[in-house]
Amino acid sequence: MAEVEAAQLKEEGNRHFQCQDYKAATKSYSQALKLTKDKSLLATLYRNRAACGLKMESYVQAASDASRAIDINSSDIKALYRRCQALEHLGKLDQAFKDVQRCATLEPRNQNFQETLRRLSTSIQEKLRVQFSTDSRVQNMFEILLDQNSDADKLEKAANNLIVLGREEAGAERIFQNNGVALLLQLLDTKRPELVLAAVRTLSGMCSGHRARATAILHAVRIDRICGLMSVENEEMSLAVCNLLQAIIDSLSGEDKREHRGKEEALVLDTKKDLKQITSHLLDMLVSKKVSGQGRDQALNLLNKNVPRKDLTIHDNSRTIYVVDNGLRKILKVVGQVPDLPSCLSLTDNTRMLASILINKLYDDLRCDPERDHFRKICEEYITGKFDPQDMDKNVNAIQTVSGILQGPFDLGNQLLGMKGVMEMMVALCGSEREADQLVAVEALIHASTKLSRATFIITNGVSLLKSIYKTTKNEKIKIRTLVTSDKTILYSVATTLVNCTNSYDVKEVIPELVQLAKFSKQHVPEEHPKDKKDFVDMRVKRLLKAGVISALACMVKADSAILTDQTKELLARVFLALCDNPKDRGTIVAQGGGKALIPLALEGTDVGKVKAAHALAKIAAVSNPDIAFPGERVYEVVRPLVRLLDTQRDGLQNYEALLGLTNLSGRSDKLRQKIFKERALPDIENYMFENHDQLRQAATECMCNMVVNKEVQERFLADGNDRLKLVVLLCGEDDDKVQNAAAGALAMLTAAHKKLCIKMTQVTSQWLEILQRLCLHDQLSVQHRGLVIAYNLLAADAELAKKLVESELLEILTVVGKQEPDEKKAAVVQTARECLIKCMDYGFIKPVS
């Protein structure tokens, strides 16, 4: 009975439909649906109700009903066409196109279907043109930013979208041509941190890789304003402005390796004047009281990176000569700052160390003795000009300057120590009642006493004062320095004491069963002292670091070989390793010169001592900026000790942290990657990529990700008869996100570098396409982006390979990703997917889809 009634209701609905009473028809079809279970009738009712939805412009309901009919019968041509019509009205043109394409396949002579296909194709191309149009996107952002009624969230979102546009060449040029720089200056004037930050980052993107644009922006914004923004306390802002200035410098100096477009080279004939102006303002920032400690650090970082020559085979060191003549005194002023004095400039823990590194780099960049003599004379004049019997603060600044130079170019520091009155002033300051004077004097004496002759002078003239200070002062920083300085012959004893304090002797593993057996046989069982427990040891390490033990250790390492024995070196290496255990302390260790001090310990001494020092180096190299931790050419000396730690005889932690250190180093420059390659580290890194231990495999893969940028490493992947590429492809299919990310990065760079590797990738394993599709659909944006870059590289490499990819499900994945609205986080992902689709269109394999 129910089925008969359902059929009657269907006929009733049809009569209502013919009378154009679509509401009544929908009601009749809905009642019939509740009464029948017949699949054929169900499909007809859903299809008919979809027709009612189209007539009433209820397109969501129409699409839903048509989909239910298609679920019952996938070849229901009427349902397919009605869903196509509904989806077209909903703006889902790509889905509508697929439905009518299916209809045209089922009935190829149907003119209605063919006409709809053509219309949708045209609409999709127009939508793509508008959607991809940079002009449209830039115009939209401008309208929001210029609208005074825009709410704060909308304004901020628009500003952040500008950052994304500024990083694209077309977007950057469109912003520039549409008076965008003036608008960005208005954002800077708002004083709102989030808008100012967005404006700075947009300008940074616009300056990258375009000399003419960078020059125009520099003149529009003005270098004094840029430096003023970099001077603020806000660390994020200061760093962003530093990046902007670096982008400008790279573009003006040609350091940016991106290909310059058009005829812009003819537009900017000479950038030397602008570069000199930037350098001059950075030097002025060093001594300005208006500049924050963060700003001063960023100025020093820019000078460190851009003034000394990166390649000493280049003869032109004019930038260094300019800085020596016009800024060395300013750098010396920073080095000579004493934090406890009221006249001290704003500093961070790293400021003086960065200034010492800059002095060292400038001195190393000089080409001949006359240049070095001129440098020394400026230093001598500055220091002697500070000596004043009437002003103790100036004397303290002078000695602090000598101390800072000794932490930079050591030979120059030793020459300055030979100046009349310098050593005497150091000893005399020890007798001051002010702790600030004592601390500076003792610190300087430590650095000065690394030569036996000067140690003798200190022993003769200053030991009684040092002993007096040690007994009377309550400042632990002073106590530890006086202990090291008083007598260089007790280095071994001091080192032994520090090993005990840090509990850094090798501890044998205690086997519980043997302990129980010993107790049963009434043997003596040594017990751990309560104060050797980790909490107590950590507390002692903190106190030692706070007291400045690293400076003392660094000076002990510099002692003459007659004083510093191999056994003492081993003890010092143990202490350093213990001090480096907590990652949070490693910045302090670097700031006090610990990175430089460890290098000789890792290269000379007992085998145990060298391993301990190398392990400490690995801990520092893993988390620190190598340019600061190991300034100048010293960074290349770090590679060999780290590579030795990859030996399978070393423990897993040493292997792991060595890999982390090498990863950080290999990410800095190709010269370092070349050094790692020449030290024959590649086979060891590859072995750990096979390792079952997740963290070791991850660390090795991340290291390889950086190493594949090197041409010689790429040659190894190109060579026949090895499974290197196969391993990387298979690692892209791992469940571990971090391993996937690193392996995908390596594969992206390899396939971008060589078309042959794109073809080889498809031959090494049958799983390559499935792995690639998984990467392109990954939840993590960084992994997804790398997967899409690989897809683009394969599409660009070979037409046949591109056709194979287009015929797979990858096309649908690219379409889904490419039609998303890009925000700041997804911008790179969406843009890469769109570039893949455009490449497919270029081949003529596909018509555009949204």
QUIGI-V320615 format. One record per helix or strand of 2 or more residues. SS is the DSSP state (H for helix, E for strand). FROM is the first residue (numbers start at 1). LEN is the number of residues. If there is no record, write none. Layout:
<<SS/FROM/LEN> <SS/FROM/LEN>>
This chain:
<<H/2/17> <H/22/14> <H/39/17> <H/59/14> <H/77/13> <H/93/14> <H/111/22> <H/134/13> <H/152/15> <H/169/9> <H/180/10> <H/193/15> <H/211/11> <H/223/8> <H/235/19> <H/264/4> <H/272/15> <H/293/14> <H/318/18> <H/351/14> <H/369/18> <H/392/15> <H/410/8> <H/422/9> <H/435/14> <H/452/21> <H/476/11> <H/488/15> <H/512/9> <H/530/3> <H/534/13> <H/549/9> <H/566/14> <H/583/9> <H/594/10> <H/607/17> <H/626/4> <H/634/11> <H/652/15> <H/670/9> <H/682/8> <H/694/14> <H/711/8> <H/724/8> <H/737/17> <H/755/10> <H/768/9> <H/781/17> <H/799/8> <H/810/9> <H/827/17>>
